[in-house]
């Protein structure tokens, strides 16, 4: 155990978390810098920290490969405009029934977010929601609130619903059916309760005729040099065969995720499938599969950030910091499995609300494993509490969820003046509290019925 390494690595980790609060900073630059500082200090008195193999083994490569595959598939489907077409069809069909449109948008976006990253779903749906509401002259704010709050619930349903779930499933070797069976009941009940409460307290009170602001008028009449705003207001055109091929590929990809236990293998096969379904025109003027084209479109910042986090947390394991935290939790007077599970649910939720939930997940993975290895506690309640905690806490504060921050950013861009940081914090925090209470009730039922 190294006191110097514990202090320096701990400070580096805290600085990295603070930097995440400031969008103007390039967090990847500071991630690499802080990782190098932590590694350099650790190498002074930790022999393991001097070996390259230590850092290579610290990274969960299955997770990294799967994330690269998923991000690339999302880019392919965005360019093919598949999700845009789905969203546009929904609003065209239900625009004359506001309440039904609200439920359909929230449910479809939530189900999509259980398969794809919630940030991607938010990017796809927000412009379409704003467009539909502008056309029928209603306030888009409750639709955006509903979508944002509900898609945070989606990550509890599948092992690939969030990056955190991918890490948890890979660490504990959990399958798709495990998530579906153990989290499906909570997801269904909590989503239904959330939709009813959003309908009564948000949608019914805030749907109203809008007055067009100067900001909105400028967006509707102008476009930037890339035509982004203008494109948002145009009807979405897509070749029918392209839609059919990508829809079939998407179904096959979901089946791959369902039946292939190694998520990185399923991700790579799915990626190649979408690349061949969506060939690009090359220099020879012939359409050919071009994986390199789509890989260049992926934003790798989040992936590199995860790699830095893996290294920092592994250094905290080597210097004994994680061990001290584990001992502190083990020594808590919580011999009752229900009380311990509730504690883990609450503490991970709070930390995930104030911090990004990725580092919270990485820190608590070895802690949960230690608790399970003692043989004193049941596996299922601890896993349920852990998964619910790191996924539900993102609604407490917008910075706890990338999808929440994207909602605020795009709302500002498209002049949804009614949706502010303060409002999202108030509404999102209230629903996060409701979800935590529902999680505690669900834990009590699971322990009573199955243990």
C-alpha positions in Angstrom: 0.0 0.0 0.0 1.5 3.4 -1.1 0.3 6.5 0.7 1.9 8.8 -1.9 0.3 7.0 -4.8 -3.1 6.9 -3.0 -3.0 10.7 -2.5 -1.8 11.6 -6.0 -4.0 9.1 -7.9 -7.0 10.1 -5.8 -6.4 13.8 -6.5 -6.0 13.1 -10.2 -9.3 11.2 -10.2 -11.1 14.0 -8.4 -9.7 16.7 -10.8 -10.8 14.6 -13.8 -14.4 14.5 -12.3 -14.4 18.2 -11.7 -13.2 18.9 -15.3 -16.3 17.0 -16.6 -18.5 19.8 -15.2 -16.9 22.4 -17.6 -18.0 21.8 -21.2 -15.6 24.3 -22.5 -12.6 22.2 -21.6 -11.4 19.2 -23.7 -11.8 16.5 -21.0 -9.8 14.0 -23.1 -6.6 16.2 -23.0 -6.8 16.4 -19.2 -7.7 12.7 -19.0 -4.5 11.7 -20.7 -2.4 14.2 -18.7 -3.8 13.1 -15.3 -3.4 9.4 -16.3 0.3 10.0 -17.1 0.8 11.9 -13.8 -0.9 9.2 -11.8 1.1 6.4 -13.6 4.4 8.3 -13.1 3.9 8.8 -9.4 2.7 5.2 -9.0 5.8 3.9 -10.7 8.0 5.3 -8.0 7.1 2.7 -5.4 4.8 0.2 -7.1 6.8 -2.2 -9.3 3.6 -3.3 -11.2 3.1 0.3 -12.4 6.4 0.2 -14.3 5.2 -2.5 -16.7 3.3 -1.7 -19.9 1.4 -5.0 -19.5 -0.2 -3.6 -16.4 -1.9 -0.8 -18.3 -2.8 -3.1 -21.2 -4.5 -5.6 -18.9 -6.2 -2.8 -16.9 -8.4 -1.9 -19.9 -11.6 -3.9 -20.5 -10.9 -4.5 -24.2 -14.2 -6.3 -24.8 -16.1 -3.2 -23.7 -13.9 -0.9 -25.9 -14.4 -3.0 -29.0 -18.1 -3.2 -28.5 -18.4 0.6 -27.9 -16.5 1.2 -31.1 -18.8 -1.2 -33.0 -21.9 0.4 -31.5 -20.8 4.0 -32.2 -20.0 3.1 -35.8 -23.4 1.3 -36.3 -25.1 4.4 -35.0 -23.2 6.6 -37.4 -24.2 4.3 -40.3 -27.9 4.4 -39.3 -27.9 8.1 -38.8 -26.4 8.6 -42.3 -28.9 6.2 -43.8 -31.6 8.3 -41.9 -33.3 5.1 -40.7 -34.1 6.4 -37.2 -35.1 9.8 -38.6 -37.7 8.0 -40.8 -39.0 6.1 -37.8 -39.4 9.2 -35.7 -40.9 11.2 -38.6 -43.5 8.5 -39.2 -44.6 8.6 -35.6 -45.2 12.3 -35.4 -47.0 12.3 -38.8 -49.4 9.6 -37.6 -50.2 11.0 -34.2 -49.9 14.7 -34.5 -53.6 15.1 -34.3 -53.7 13.3 -31.0 -51.3 15.0 -28.7 -51.5 12.7 -25.7 -51.1 9.6 -27.9 -48.2 11.2 -29.7 -46.6 11.9 -26.3 -46.9 8.3 -25.2 -45.7 6.9 -28.5 -42.6 9.1 -28.6 -41.6 8.3 -25.1 -42.2 4.6 -25.4 -40.4 4.2 -28.8 -37.4 6.4 -27.7 -37.2 4.4 -24.5 -37.2 1.1 -26.2 -34.6 2.3 -28.7 -32.4 3.5 -25.9 -32.5 0.0 -24.3 -30.6 -1.2 -27.4 -28.6 1.9 -28.4 -26.8 4.6 -26.5 -29.3 7.1 -24.9 -27.2 10.0 -26.2 -27.7 8.9 -29.8 -31.4 8.5 -29.3 -31.7 12.0 -27.9 -29.8 13.4 -30.8 -32.1 11.7 -33.2 -35.4 12.5 -31.6 -35.0 16.0 -30.3 -35.0 17.8 -33.7 -38.0 15.7 -34.9 -39.9 16.5 -31.7 -39.3 20.2 -32.0 -40.3 20.1 -35.7 -43.6 18.3 -35.0 -44.5 20.6 -32.1 -43.7 23.8 -34.1 -45.8 22.6 -37.0 -48.9 22.0 -34.8 -48.0 25.0 -32.6 -47.7 23.4 -29.2 -44.9 23.5 -26.6 -42.2 20.9 -27.2 -40.9 21.2 -23.7 -43.1 18.4 -22.1 -42.2 16.0 -25.0 -38.5 16.7 -24.5 -38.8 16.2 -20.7 -40.7 13.0 -21.1 -38.2 11.5 -23.6 -35.2 12.6 -21.5 -36.6 11.1 -18.3 -37.8 7.9 -19.8 -34.7 7.0 -21.8 -32.7 7.0 -18.5 -35.0 4.2 -17.4 -34.2 2.3 -20.6 -30.7 1.5 -19.6 -31.9 -0.8 -16.8 -33.5 -3.3 -19.3 -30.6 -4.7 -21.3 -26.8 -5.4 -20.8 -26.1 -3.0 -23.7 -28.5 -0.3 -22.8 -25.6 1.8 -21.4 -21.9 1.8 -21.3 -22.2 1.1 -17.5 -24.3 -2.0 -18.1 -21.8 -3.2 -20.7 -19.1 -3.0 -18.1 -21.2 -4.6 -15.4 -22.4 -7.5 -17.7 -18.8 -8.1 -18.9 -17.4 -8.0 -15.3 -19.9 -10.5 -13.9 -20.6 -12.4 -17.0 -24.3 -11.5 -17.2 -26.5 -12.4 -20.2 -29.3 -10.6 -22.0 -31.8 -13.0 -20.5 -30.5 -12.3 -17.0 -31.2 -8.6 -17.5 -34.6 -9.1 -19.2 -35.8 -11.5 -16.5 -34.5 -9.6 -13.4 -35.0 -6.0 -14.6 -37.9 -6.4 -17.0 -40.7 -6.1 -14.3 -39.1 -3.0 -12.8 -38.7 -1.4 -16.2 -42.3 -2.0 -17.2 -43.9 -0.8 -14.0 -41.6 2.2 -13.5 -42.0 3.3 -17.1 -45.8 3.1 -16.9 -45.9 5.0 -13.6 -43.5 7.6 -15.0 -45.6 8.2 -18.1 -48.8 8.6 -16.2 -47.2 11.1 -13.8 -45.6 13.0 -16.7 -48.9 13.1 -18.5 -50.8 14.5 -15.4 -48.2 16.9 -14.0 -46.2 18.0 -17.1 -48.0 17.4 -20.4 -51.5 18.4 -19.3 -50.3 21.6 -17.6 -47.7 22.8 -20.2 -49.3 22.1 -23.6 -50.3 25.5 -25.0 -50.3 27.6 -28.1 -46.9 29.1 -28.7 -45.8 32.5 -29.8 -43.0 32.4 -32.2 -39.9 34.1 -30.7 -37.3 36.1 -32.7 -34.9 33.3 -32.2 -37.2 30.6 -33.6 -38.2 32.8 -36.6 -34.5 33.1 -37.5 -34.0 29.4 -37.3 -37.0 28.6 -39.4 -36.1 31.1 -42.1 -32.3 30.6 -42.2 -29.8 27.8 -42.1 -26.1 27.5 -41.3 -23.4 26.9 -43.9 -24.1 23.1 -43.7 -27.9 23.6 -44.0 -28.5 21.9 -40.6 -31.5 23.9 -39.5 -33.1 23.9 -42.9 -32.7 20.2 -43.2 -34.5 19.7 -39.9 -37.7 21.3 -41.3 -37.7 19.4 -44.6 -39.6 16.1 -45.1 -37.3 13.1 -44.7 -36.8 11.1 -47.9 -35.3 7.7 -48.0 -35.0 4.9 -50.5 -37.5 2.1 -49.7 -35.0 -0.6 -50.4 -32.4 1.1 -48.1 -35.1 1.2 -45.3 -35.9 -2.5 -45.8 -32.3 -3.6 -45.8 -31.3 -1.7 -42.7 -34.4 -2.7 -40.9 -33.6 -6.4 -41.6 -30.0 -5.8 -40.5 -31.1 -4.1 -37.3 -33.3 -7.1 -36.4 -30.4 -9.5 -37.2 -28.1 -7.4 -35.0 -30.5 -7.6 -32.1 -30.7 -11.3 -32.5 -26.9 -11.5 -32.5 -26.8 -9.6 -29.2 -29.4 -11.9 -27.8 -27.7 -15.2 -28.8 -24.0 -14.4 -28.8 -22.7 -14.1 -25.3 -19.5 -12.4 -26.2 -20.8 -8.8 -26.9 -17.6 -7.7 -28.7 -18.0 -10.6 -31.2 -21.7 -9.7 -31.7 -20.8 -6.0 -32.1 -18.1 -6.7 -34.8 -20.4 -9.1 -36.8 -23.2 -6.5 -36.6 -20.8 -3.8 -37.7 -19.7 -5.6 -40.8 -23.3 -6.5 -41.6 -24.3 -2.8 -41.7 -21.2 -1.8 -43.6 -22.1 -4.3 -46.4 -25.7 -3.2 -46.4 -24.7 0.5 -46.8 -21.9 0.6 -49.4 -20.4 3.9 -50.3 -19.4 5.3 -53.7 -15.6 5.2 -54.0 -13.1 6.8 -56.4 -14.0 4.2 -59.1 -17.6 5.5 -59.0 -18.8 2.0 -57.8 -20.4 1.3 -54.5 -18.3 -0.8 -52.2 -18.3 -1.6 -48.5 -16.1 1.0 -46.8 -15.6 0.4 -43.1 -12.9 3.1 -43.0 -15.4 5.7 -44.1 -17.7 5.2 -41.2 -14.9 4.7 -38.6 -13.6 8.2 -39.5 -17.1 9.6 -38.6 -17.0 8.2 -35.1 -16.2 10.5 -32.2 -13.7 8.4 -30.1 -13.4 10.9 -27.2 -15.7 8.9 -24.9 -13.9 5.6 -25.8 -10.4 7.1 -25.0 -11.9 8.6 -21.9 -13.0 5.2 -20.7 -9.6 3.8 -21.3 -8.1 6.5 -19.1 -10.6 5.7 -16.4 -9.8 2.0 -16.5 -6.2 2.8 -16.0 -6.8 5.3 -13.1 -9.1 2.9 -11.3 -6.6 0.0 -11.7 -3.9 2.2 -10.2 -6.3 2.9 -7.3 -6.6 -0.9 -6.9 -2.9 -1.4 -7.0 -2.2 1.3 -4.3 -4.9 0.0 -2.0 -7.4 2.9 -2.3 -10.2 0.7 -3.6 -9.4 -1.8 -0.8 -9.8 0.8 1.8 -13.2 1.8 0.4 -14.2 -1.9 0.3 -13.2 -2.4 3.9 -15.2 0.7 4.9 -18.3 -0.6 3.2 -17.8 -4.2 4.5 -17.4 -2.8 8.1 -20.7 -1.0 7.9 -23.2 -2.4 10.4 -25.4 -3.7 7.6 -25.6 -7.4 8.0 -29.1 -7.4 6.5 -29.1 -8.0 2.7 -32.0 -5.6 2.2 -30.3 -2.7 4.1 -27.0 -3.3 2.3 -28.7 -3.4 -1.1 -30.6 -0.2 -0.3 -27.4 1.5 0.8 -25.7 0.5 -2.4 -28.7 1.7 -4.5 -28.7 5.1 -2.7 -25.0 5.8 -2.6 -24.4 4.9 -6.3 -27.5 6.9 -7.3 -26.3 10.0 -5.5 -22.7 9.7 -6.8 -24.0 9.1 -10.4 -26.2 12.2 -10.1 -23.3 14.5 -9.1 -20.6 12.7 -11.2 -20.6 10.9 -14.5 -21.8 7.4 -13.8 -19.0 5.7 -15.7 -16.3 6.3 -13.0 -18.9 5.4 -10.3 -19.4 2.1 -12.0 -15.7 1.4 -12.4 -15.0 2.1 -8.7 -17.9 0.0 -7.4 -17.3 -3.1 -9.6 -14.5 -4.6 -7.4 -16.4 -3.5 -4.3 -19.5 -5.5 -5.3 -17.3 -8.5 -6.2 -15.6 -8.4 -2.8 -18.9 -8.3 -1.0 -20.1 -11.3 -3.0 -16.9 -13.2 -2.4 -17.4 -13.0 1.4 -20.3 -15.4 1.0 -22.4 -13.4 3.4 -24.6 -11.7 0.9 -26.8 -12.9 -2.0 -25.8 -12.1 -5.5 -29.1 -11.0 -7.0 -30.1 -8.1 -4.7 -26.6 -6.6 -4.8 -26.6 -6.7 -8.6 -30.1 -5.2 -8.9 -29.2 -2.4 -6.5 -25.9 -1.7 -8.3 -27.4 -1.6 -11.8 -30.4 0.5 -10.7 -28.2 2.9 -8.8 -25.7 3.8 -11.5 -28.4 4.1 -14.1 -31.2 5.9 -12.3 -29.0 8.5 -10.6 -28.4 10.3 -13.8 -31.7 12.2 -13.5 -30.8 13.9 -10.3 -28.6 16.5 -12.0 -28.3 17.1 -15.8 -24.5 16.7 -15.7 -25.0 13.1 -14.4 -26.4 12.1 -17.9 -25.0 12.9 -21.3 -28.5 12.6 -22.8 -29.8 15.3 -20.3 -27.0 17.7 -21.3 -27.7 17.1 -25.0 -31.3 17.8 -24.4 -30.4 21.2 -22.9 -27.9 22.0 -25.6 -30.3 21.2 -28.5 -33.2 22.9 -26.7 -31.1 26.1 -26.6 -30.1 25.6 -30.3 -33.7 25.2 -31.4 -35.1 28.0 -29.2 -37.1 25.9 -26.7 -36.9 28.6 -24.2 -39.2 26.9 -21.7 -36.7 24.1 -21.1 -33.9 25.3 -18.8 -31.2 23.8 -16.6 -33.3 24.8 -13.5 -36.4 23.2 -14.9 -34.7 19.9 -16.0 -33.0 19.7 -12.6 -36.3 20.2 -10.7 -38.4 17.8 -12.8 -35.6 15.3 -13.4 -34.5 15.3 -9.7 -38.1 14.6 -8.6 -38.5 11.7 -11.0 -35.1 10.3 -10.0 -36.3 10.3 -6.4 -39.5 8.5 -7.4 -37.4 5.9 -9.4 -35.1 5.3 -6.4 -38.2 4.7 -4.2 -39.6 2.3 -6.8 -36.2 0.6 -6.8 -36.2 0.1 -3.1 -39.8 -1.4 -3.3 -38.6 -3.7 -6.1 -35.7 -4.8 -4.0 -38.0 -5.6 -1.1 -40.2 -7.7 -3.4 -37.3 -9.6 -4.9 -35.8 -10.5 -1.5 -39.2 -11.5 -0.1 -40.2 -13.7 -3.0 -36.9 -15.3 -4.1 -34.6 -15.3 -1.1 
